[in-house]
Amino acid sequence: MRIKIVVESFYVVLLGVMLGSTLTLGAFVAPVVFKAALYMDNEAIGVFDSGRLMSEIFRRYALCVGAALLFSAAYEIWRFWIGDRRLAVALIATIVLISGGLFAWYYVPAIYDLQMQGVEAALSVDFGTLHSQSVTLFKIFAAANCVLLAYRVSRLFKE
């Protein structure tokens, strides 16, 4: 019983860390990096260099999210296995896993690779499409993670 409480508490903290880092990157880091000229007295970095910087930040973020998603998948499968079969929760957890997995393991590496190819690749239609899709997926991931976190916190205090 004690192990179950530790695992469930760890999972809630993990969901909180994923949500917090996602919101921090989207709300604080990206806007500041892409508007560096507003905050720096000396010559600011350009948009391309800002994009390369953000690509590296997101590459590192994706490594952490990927590891967290593996634990999340194991936890959600375990909960289902022991009888917690709420369809809405399974759906939200699936959305978290799919959106986070696509973001971390497909979009971030693809965007990173294009950024590393240079300015022409970063200005391509492919890059614009990938980036636009990744922004939408990032928002879906954050929203679904928020709902799952709220549910798991509420269950933690009921059990």
Summary of the structure (lengths in Angstrom):
residues: 159
radius of gyration: 18.1
end to end distance: 11.0
largest distance: 59.6
contacts: 441
relative contact order: 0.13
helix: 88%
strand: 0%
